[in-house]
Amino acid sequence: MASAVSKTPMLRAAAARGFAAQAKAATAGCGSSEPQCTNLPSKLAVASAEPNAAVARVSIVYRAGSRNESGDNLGASHVLRAASGLSTKTATSFGIVRNLQQVGGSLTTTADRETVTYTVAVTKDHLETGLKYLEAAATGQIFKPWELTDVTALIKTDLSRVPLEVRAVESLHKAAFHSGLGNSVFCPKYQVGKHSSETMQHYFEANCSASRAAVAAVGVDHQLLVGFAQSLNLGSGKGADNKSSFNSSEVRHERGGNRAAVAVATQAAGWDNLKECLAYIVLQHAAGTGPVTKYGANNGVLTKQLSGVKSSALCSSYSDNGLFGFVVTGEAKEVGRSVEAGVKALKSLSVSEADVARGKAATLGWVVDYVENQSTLAFDLGEQAALLGQVYKKADLIAAIEGVSASDVQSVARKLGSAKLAVGAVGNLNSVPYLCNLN
């Protein structure tokens, strides 16, 4: 049976004429490949880049990540992610899947501590279909109780697949921030199946509103995207950006077996302090992020001192706060020794100009690879627009990284010597020292 997509106009009549005019203008010229950002009167941010890409990727991003949860709805952002593609006000779950598959498109949803992102990817000749179902999935949630019940199995599967080291990092965030950024991106086991339709509708309406959203795209003309953003029927909820302050504490989850994972960190800068944040990222790459080749050595300034385990420096940056430290995982006895050695190395971390140069080169490679990949670029544009209200050009990011001096990196490294620690540990912790023995 033929699809009904072509029979249904994508936009409401009031917006259709402007959208069509912009589409005609878009075909007349190639457009700039540089990122562009427009802030609408509704406070909705619109960002785009690379309009000539073969595949159009469009994201609707909300500041609705786990940091916005309260004690009453912990896990709501995980449920929101798992519930994407369920029936909405204008489309059934079957209709979304069938019609997107029929045009070779895809709809994905990702969530982290700060944002929830809905992304559709389609070829340009089917952009209208993609936008129609992106709008349906991202703005028309109704959370039917029987469909939410079906999502429970998916959430349980997600929880069963979380690696040990990821659990350690989640525990570290809980220890460091308690609430807000301390809320896990995964639903607590005791909350699985407990989120009612009313709870999810309230969370969605409070956090998924125009003033807390951004529309970002790669492979779409900017004015065309602005027209689409203006047509969205978004609410006016104010939400709650829970502020998070750093705490020196620990969270330990004792388990059986012979393996353990431990994450140790201190407070670092957030994206609101771009220069210092970049200095921490350069320091992370200088400290070591794991072997760059299969069976290669872990030769970072910090990680080369952690033998017998898998290890990596850790730098988690958020809009207003951050963490810097290290993660180790391996045999329980080896992990215990490595944690002690890692803390000593972290407290006395010293980097030379050669280390900084290597760290800057690795950071530049990572950033350039990230922004030149169209999939990750679309996600990055949405994150920047939603959290910062602006987007950085690749040239500006490269200049900012190159502007980080050896003294900047050495300055943040010296701060680690007197900084308080937070610890998250999971597994067999018999040989893992307690925080009071590390500070």
C-alpha positions as CSV (number, residue, x, y, z in Angstrom):
1,M,0.0,0.0,0.0
2,A,1.3,3.4,-0.9
3,S,2.5,5.7,1.9
4,A,0.3,8.5,3.1
5,V,3.2,10.9,3.5
6,S,2.7,12.7,0.3
7,K,-0.9,13.4,1.2
8,T,-0.2,15.2,4.4
9,P,1.4,18.7,4.4
10,M,4.4,18.9,6.7
11,L,3.7,22.4,8.1
12,R,0.6,24.2,9.2
13,A,-0.9,26.5,6.6
14,A,0.3,29.6,8.2
15,A,3.9,28.6,7.9
16,A,3.7,26.7,4.6
17,R,4.0,29.7,2.3
18,G,7.1,31.1,4.0
19,F,8.7,27.6,4.0
20,A,8.1,27.1,0.3
21,A,9.6,30.5,-0.5
22,Q,12.7,29.7,1.5
23,A,13.0,26.4,-0.2
24,K,13.0,28.1,-3.6
25,A,15.6,30.5,-2.5
26,A,17.7,27.7,-1.1
27,T,18.0,26.0,-4.5
28,A,19.3,29.2,-6.1
29,G,22.6,29.3,-4.3
30,C,25.0,27.0,-2.5
31,G,25.1,28.8,0.9
32,S,27.9,29.1,3.3
33,S,29.5,26.0,4.9
34,E,30.3,27.9,8.0
35,P,28.1,27.5,11.1
36,Q,25.2,30.0,11.4
37,C,23.1,30.6,14.5
38,T,19.8,32.6,14.8
39,N,18.0,33.2,18.1
40,L,14.2,33.6,17.6
41,P,12.0,35.9,19.7
42,S,10.8,32.7,21.5
43,K,14.4,32.1,22.7
44,L,14.6,29.1,20.4
45,A,18.1,28.8,18.9
46,V,18.6,27.7,15.3
47,A,22.0,26.5,14.1
48,S,23.2,25.0,10.8
49,A,26.3,24.2,8.8
50,E,27.4,22.4,5.6
51,P,24.1,23.0,3.7
52,N,25.5,21.1,0.7
53,A,25.9,17.8,2.5
54,A,24.3,14.9,0.6
55,V,22.4,13.7,3.7
56,A,20.2,16.1,5.7
57,R,20.5,15.6,9.5
58,V,18.2,17.7,11.6
59,S,18.1,17.7,15.4
60,I,15.7,19.1,18.0
61,V,17.6,19.5,21.2
62,Y,16.1,20.2,24.7
63,R,17.8,21.1,27.9
64,A,16.1,18.1,29.5
65,G,19.0,15.9,30.6
66,S,19.2,14.1,33.9
67,R,20.5,17.1,35.7
68,N,17.0,18.5,35.5
69,E,15.4,15.6,37.3
70,S,14.2,15.7,40.9
71,G,14.0,13.1,43.6
72,D,10.4,12.3,42.5
73,N,11.2,11.6,38.8
74,L,14.7,10.2,38.7
75,G,15.3,8.4,35.5
76,A,12.8,10.5,33.5
77,S,15.4,11.5,30.9
78,H,16.2,7.8,30.3
79,V,12.5,7.0,29.9
80,L,12.2,10.0,27.5
81,R,15.0,8.6,25.4
82,A,13.6,5.1,25.4
83,A,10.1,6.4,24.5
84,S,11.1,8.2,21.4
85,G,9.2,6.8,18.4
86,L,6.1,6.0,20.5
87,S,2.7,7.2,19.4
88,T,2.3,11.0,19.4
89,K,-0.5,13.5,18.9
90,T,-0.2,13.2,15.1
91,A,1.5,9.8,14.3
92,T,1.4,6.3,15.6
93,S,4.6,4.4,16.5
94,F,4.0,2.1,13.5
95,G,3.5,5.1,11.2
96,I,6.7,6.8,12.3
97,V,8.8,3.7,11.7
98,R,7.1,2.7,8.5
99,N,7.2,6.0,6.8
100,L,10.8,6.8,7.7
101,Q,12.0,3.4,6.6
102,Q,10.1,3.8,3.3
103,V,12.2,6.8,2.5
104,G,15.4,5.3,3.8
105,G,15.6,7.6,6.8
106,S,16.3,7.1,10.5
107,L,15.2,8.6,13.8
108,T,17.5,8.5,16.8
109,T,17.4,9.9,20.3
110,T,20.3,10.5,22.6
111,A,20.4,11.8,26.1
112,D,23.2,13.0,28.5
113,R,23.3,15.0,31.7
114,E,22.2,18.2,30.1
115,T,20.3,17.5,26.9
116,V,17.9,15.2,25.1
117,T,18.4,15.2,21.3
118,Y,16.0,13.9,18.6
119,T,17.7,13.5,15.2
120,V,16.4,12.5,11.9
121,A,18.6,11.7,8.9
122,V,17.2,11.5,5.4
123,T,18.4,12.2,1.8
124,K,17.5,15.7,0.7
125,D,14.8,14.7,-1.6
126,H,12.9,13.3,1.3
127,L,13.6,16.1,3.8
128,E,9.9,17.0,4.1
129,T,9.0,13.5,5.2
130,G,11.9,13.5,7.7
131,L,10.9,16.9,9.2
132,K,7.3,15.8,9.5
133,Y,8.1,12.8,11.7
134,L,10.9,14.6,13.6
135,E,8.3,17.2,14.6
136,A,5.8,14.5,15.5
137,A,8.3,12.5,17.7
138,A,10.0,15.5,19.4
139,T,7.1,17.8,20.1
140,G,3.9,15.7,20.3
141,Q,4.6,13.1,23.0
142,I,1.6,11.8,24.8
143,F,3.0,8.8,26.7
144,K,0.2,6.3,26.5
145,P,0.4,4.1,29.7
146,W,0.4,0.8,27.8
147,E,3.2,2.0,25.6
148,L,5.3,3.2,28.6
149,T,4.9,-0.3,30.0
150,D,6.4,-1.8,26.8
151,V,9.4,0.5,27.2
152,T,10.3,-1.1,30.6
153,A,11.9,-4.1,28.9
154,L,14.1,-1.8,26.8
155,I,15.3,0.2,29.9
156,K,16.1,-3.1,31.7
157,T,18.2,-4.1,28.7
158,D,20.0,-0.8,28.7
159,L,20.9,-1.2,32.4
160,S,22.2,-4.7,31.9
161,R,24.6,-3.5,29.2
162,V,26.3,-0.7,31.2
163,P,30.1,-1.5,31.4
164,L,31.8,-1.6,34.8
165,E,33.9,1.5,34.2
166,V,30.8,3.5,33.1
167,R,29.1,2.6,36.3
168,A,32.2,3.9,38.2
169,V,32.0,7.2,36.3
170,E,28.3,7.4,37.1
171,S,29.1,6.8,40.8
172,L,31.8,9.5,40.6
173,H,29.3,12.1,39.5
174,K,26.9,11.1,42.3
175,A,29.8,11.5,44.8
176,A,31.0,14.8,43.3
177,F,27.7,16.6,42.7
178,H,25.0,14.6,44.7
179,S,22.1,16.0,42.8
180,G,21.8,17.9,39.5
181,L,24.9,16.8,37.5
182,G,25.1,13.9,40.1
183,N,21.9,12.4,38.7
184,S,22.7,9.3,36.6
185,V,21.9,9.2,32.9
186,F,20.5,5.8,33.6
187,C,17.3,5.1,35.3
188,P,17.8,3.7,38.9
189,K,16.7,0.1,39.1
190,Y,14.1,0.9,41.8
191,Q,12.5,3.4,39.4
192,V,12.1,1.1,36.4
193,G,8.5,0.9,35.5
194,K,7.5,3.5,38.0
195,H,7.2,6.5,35.7
196,S,3.5,7.2,35.0
197,S,2.1,8.9,32.0
198,E,1.3,12.0,34.1
199,T,4.9,12.1,35.5
200,M,6.4,12.0,32.0
201,Q,4.0,14.5,30.5
202,H,4.8,17.0,33.3
203,Y,8.6,16.4,32.8
204,F,8.3,16.9,29.1
205,E,6.2,20.0,29.3
206,A,8.4,21.6,31.9
207,N,11.7,21.0,30.1
208,C,11.0,20.6,26.4
209,S,9.9,24.1,25.7
210,A,11.0,26.8,23.2
211,S,13.2,28.7,25.7
212,R,15.0,25.5,26.5
213,A,15.4,24.2,23.0
214,A,17.5,24.4,19.8
215,V,17.1,23.2,16.2
216,A,20.3,22.3,14.5
217,A,21.0,20.8,11.1
218,V,23.7,19.7,8.6
219,G,22.8,19.6,4.9
220,V,19.8,22.0,5.2
221,D,19.7,25.7,4.1
222,H,19.8,28.0,7.2
223,Q,16.7,30.0,6.2
224,L,14.8,26.9,5.4
225,L,15.7,25.6,8.9
226,V,14.6,28.9,10.5
227,G,11.2,28.5,8.8
228,F,10.8,25.0,10.1
229,A,11.8,26.1,13.7
230,Q,9.3,28.9,13.6
231,S,6.5,26.5,12.7
232,L,7.2,24.2,15.7
233,N,4.5,24.2,18.4
234,L,6.6,24.3,21.5
235,G,5.5,24.9,25.0
236,S,6.5,27.7,27.4
237,G,7.7,25.6,30.4
238,K,10.6,27.1,32.3
239,G,12.1,23.9,33.7
240,A,14.8,24.0,36.4
241,D,18.5,24.1,35.6
242,N,19.7,22.5,38.9
243,K,23.0,24.1,39.9
244,S,25.6,21.7,41.1
245,S,28.5,22.4,43.4
246,F,31.4,20.1,43.9
247,N,31.6,17.9,47.0
248,S,34.5,15.8,48.2
249,S,32.9,12.4,48.9
250,E,32.7,8.8,47.6
251,V,30.2,6.3,46.4
252,R,31.1,2.6,46.6
253,H,29.1,-0.3,45.2
254,E,30.5,-3.5,46.6
255,R,30.1,-6.6,44.3
256,G,31.5,-10.0,43.9
257,G,33.9,-11.3,41.3
258,N,37.5,-10.4,40.8
259,R,37.3,-7.1,38.9
260,A,36.8,-3.5,39.9
261,A,36.6,-0.1,38.3
262,V,37.4,3.2,40.1
263,A,37.0,6.8,38.9
264,V,38.8,9.5,40.9
265,A,38.4,13.2,40.1
266,T,38.5,16.8,41.3
267,Q,36.6,19.9,40.2
268,A,37.5,21.4,36.8
269,A,36.2,24.2,34.7
270,G,33.0,24.2,32.7
271,W,32.3,25.6,29.2
272,D,31.4,29.0,30.8
273,N,35.2,29.4,31.3
274,L,36.3,28.4,27.8
275,K,40.0,29.1,28.1
276,E,40.4,27.1,31.4
277,C,38.2,24.3,30.1
278,L,40.3,23.9,27.0
279,A,43.4,23.9,29.2
280,Y,42.0,20.9,31.2
281,I,41.2,19.1,27.9
282,V,44.7,19.6,26.6
283,L,46.0,18.3,30.0
284,Q,43.8,15.3,29.7
285,H,45.4,14.3,26.4
286,A,48.8,15.0,27.8
287,A,48.0,12.9,30.8
288,G,46.9,10.0,28.6
289,T,43.7,8.7,27.1
290,G,44.8,5.1,26.4
291,P,46.9,3.5,23.7
292,V,46.6,5.0,20.2
293,T,47.4,1.6,18.6
294,K,46.3,-1.9,19.3
295,Y,48.5,-3.5,21.9
296,G,50.3,-0.1,22.2
297,A,51.6,1.4,25.4
298,N,49.7,3.9,27.5
299,N,52.4,6.6,27.6
300,G,50.6,9.6,29.0
301,V,52.2,11.6,31.8
302,L,49.7,10.2,34.2
303,T,48.7,6.8,32.7
304,K,52.2,5.4,32.2
305,Q,52.4,5.3,36.0
306,L,49.4,3.0,36.3
307,S,50.6,-0.4,35.3
308,G,48.7,-3.7,35.2
309,V,45.3,-2.0,34.6
310,K,43.4,-0.3,31.8
311,S,43.5,3.4,32.5
312,S,42.7,6.8,31.1
313,A,42.6,10.4,32.2
314,L,39.1,11.8,32.6
315,C,37.8,15.2,31.7
316,S,34.0,15.8,31.9
317,S,33.0,19.3,30.9
318,Y,29.5,20.7,31.3
319,S,28.0,24.2,30.8
320,D,28.9,25.4,34.3
321,N,31.1,22.8,36.0
322,G,33.4,19.9,35.3
323,L,35.6,17.0,36.6
324,F,39.2,16.1,36.0
325,G,40.9,12.9,37.1
326,F,41.4,9.3,36.0
327,V,39.6,6.0,35.5
328,V,41.1,2.5,36.1
329,T,39.6,-0.9,35.6
330,G,41.0,-4.4,35.9
331,E,41.8,-7.1,38.5
332,A,40.7,-6.0,41.9
333,K,44.1,-6.2,43.6
334,E,45.8,-4.3,40.8
335,V,43.1,-1.7,40.8
336,G,43.6,-1.0,44.5
337,R,47.4,-0.4,44.0
338,S,46.8,1.7,40.8
339,V,44.3,4.0,42.6
340,E,46.9,4.9,45.2
341,A,49.6,5.4,42.6
342,G,47.2,7.4,40.4
343,V,46.2,9.8,43.2
344,K,49.9,10.4,44.0
345,A,50.6,11.1,40.3
346,L,47.5,13.3,40.0
347,K,48.5,15.4,43.1
348,S,52.0,15.9,41.7
349,L,51.2,16.1,38.0
350,S,53.8,18.0,36.1
351,V,53.8,18.6,32.3
352,S,56.6,19.8,30.2
353,E,56.3,22.0,27.1
354,A,56.7,18.9,25.0
355,D,53.8,17.2,26.9
356,V,51.7,20.3,26.3
357,A,52.5,20.3,22.6
358,R,51.6,16.6,22.3
359,G,48.4,17.3,24.2
360,K,47.4,20.2,22.0
361,A,48.1,18.2,18.8
362,A,45.9,15.3,20.1
363,T,43.2,17.8,21.1
364,L,43.2,19.5,17.7
365,G,43.0,16.1,16.0
366,W,40.1,15.1,18.1
367,V,38.2,18.4,17.6
368,V,38.8,18.6,13.8
369,D,37.7,15.0,13.4
370,Y,34.6,15.6,15.4
371,V,33.4,18.7,13.6
372,E,34.3,17.3,10.1
373,N,32.1,14.3,10.7
374,Q,28.6,15.3,9.7
375,S,26.9,13.1,12.2
376,T,28.8,14.4,15.2
377,L,28.8,18.0,13.8
378,A,25.0,18.0,13.8
379,F,25.0,16.8,17.4
380,D,27.6,19.4,18.4
381,L,25.8,22.3,16.8
382,G,22.6,21.4,18.7
383,E,24.5,21.1,22.1
384,Q,26.2,24.5,21.6
385,A,23.0,26.2,20.5
386,A,20.9,24.8,23.4
387,L,23.5,25.3,26.1
388,L,25.4,28.4,25.0
389,G,22.9,30.1,22.7
390,Q,25.7,30.3,20.0
391,V,27.9,28.1,17.9
392,Y,31.7,28.3,17.4
393,K,33.3,28.1,13.9
394,K,35.9,25.4,13.4
395,A,38.5,28.1,12.8
396,D,37.6,29.8,16.2
397,L,37.9,26.5,18.0
398,I,41.3,25.7,16.4
399,A,42.5,29.2,17.3
400,A,41.3,28.8,20.9
401,I,43.1,25.5,21.3
402,E,46.3,26.9,19.7
403,G,46.0,29.8,22.1
404,V,46.3,27.6,25.1
405,S,49.9,28.1,26.4
406,A,52.1,25.7,28.3
407,S,51.7,28.0,31.3
408,D,47.9,27.7,31.1
409,V,48.1,23.9,31.2
410,Q,50.8,23.9,33.9
411,S,48.6,26.3,36.0
412,V,45.6,24.0,36.0
413,A,47.9,21.0,36.7
414,R,49.2,22.8,39.8
415,K,45.7,23.2,41.1
416,L,45.3,19.5,41.3
417,G,47.9,19.3,44.1
418,S,45.6,20.9,46.7
419,A,42.3,20.0,45.2
420,K,39.7,17.8,47.1
421,L,38.8,14.5,45.5
422,A,35.7,12.6,44.8
423,V,35.6,8.8,44.2
424,G,33.2,6.4,42.5
425,A,34.0,2.7,42.8
426,V,32.2,-0.5,41.6
427,G,33.1,-4.2,41.9
428,N,35.3,-6.1,44.3
429,L,36.6,-3.3,46.4
430,N,38.4,-5.2,49.1
431,S,41.8,-3.6,48.1
432,V,40.5,-0.2,47.0
433,P,41.4,2.5,49.5
434,Y,38.7,4.7,51.0
435,L,38.6,8.4,50.3
436,C,39.8,9.3,53.8
437,N,43.1,7.5,53.0
438,L,43.5,9.3,49.7
439,N,42.9,13.0,50.4
